[in-house]
Amino acid sequence: MMTSATTTSTADRAGAAQWSRSRASERVRPFVSARPALRLLKQPDPRDDESRVRLLGRVRGEFSEMPCMRVTCAEAARLFGLRADICARVLKDLASTGHIRQGPDGRFSRLAAAV
């Protein structure tokens, strides 16, 4: 007499065969062209001057609305929702134009208003 552990039904065998076919299809990778897709070429360049000016204005506005704010580059990136490298460039640009300053501790803050 056979036990239920050693008996394999036809449904179990069919399920196993289907599973092995699906796993085999996952191992095969489709050919990907080295040339960029045309839809990628039609997207607007995110580094245009208009968006850069808007970003600089937004960050400059945040510093003017919160005059006591002193943030590191990482804190500013989280606050403004930017990648760290983009935020570093924006802060350096604003510091070089004199809108904000970078202290010796590396924190950025608004310049003191002239009285």
Protein Blocks (a to p, Z undefined) as FASTA:
>chain_A
ZZfklpccfklmmmmmmmmmmmmmmmpccdddfbdcfklmmpccfkbfklmmmmmmmmmm
mmmmmmmbccdfklmmmmnopafklmmmmmmmmmmnopaccdfkopacdddddZZ
